[in-house]
Amino acid sequence: VTFKRIPARMAGLIIQLENEQGGKGTIKGYTHQYFADMLGTYRETVTQTLNDFKDQQLITIGRKTISIMNRTRLKEIADF
């Protein structure tokens, strides 16, 4: 996993956390810094990646909330 590019790792982490929270399409309670720490990257990189996903209409972003809009495409990006 650590050898994948950041978008692939981010997509995989979103899917993993969503599954851990019951698979209802939303993950709650995580900051950008948490994602950065989990992925071994900078918070700014996480913010840019999440914004790219949002621009592609893969997710919506709220305060400590991410809703998955296109799980199929996220899985493709994550290479699941």
N, C-alpha and C positions, 0 to 999 in steps of 0.2 A: 504493500500500500504506500509506503513512504517514497517509492520510486515513481508513482503516478504524478501527473501534473496537478496543480492546485484545483482547477475546476473539477477534475475527476474525483479527487479526494474529498472536496467539499460536497459534491453531489452524493457520494457514498455515505458521508457522515450524516447528511440531512436524512437520507433514507433510513439509515441505521437508527438514528434517534427517534424518528417518527415511528418505526416499528417497535422500539422499546417503550414508547408512550401509548401503545395500543393500536397503531396503524390507522388512525382516524383522519389522516391528511394534514395534521397540524403538529408542530413541535413548539413547546413553550418553556420559558425559563432560562434561555441561554443568551449570553452576550456575545458580541463579536470577538471580544478578547478570549472568551472560552473557546470559540471555534479556532482562533489563532493558536492558542496553546495546544489544542488537540491536534492541529495539523502541522504544527512546527513552523508557523509563518507569522507574518506581521498582521496586526489588526486591520491596517489599511488595505492589505491584500484581500483579506476576508470581505471587507466592506465592498471593494471593487467587484469581487467575484459574485457576491450576493446581488449587487446592483445589476451585473450582467445577466444573471439568472432572471431577475425581475424584468429587465428589458426584453428578454426572450419569452416572457410570460410563462416561465416555468414555476415561479413562486410568487407569492405576495409577502410583504414584510411589514410587520407591526412592531410595537414595543415588546421585545423579548418573545416575539411570535413569528414563526414562518409557516405559511400555508402552502402546501404543494398543489400546484395547478396542473402540472404535466408530469406525472410519475414515470411514464414510459420514457420520455426524453431524458429525465434525470438518470434513470437506470442506464440508458445508452451512454450518457456522458461518464457515468461512474464505471462503465464497462462491467456491469453485473451480468 
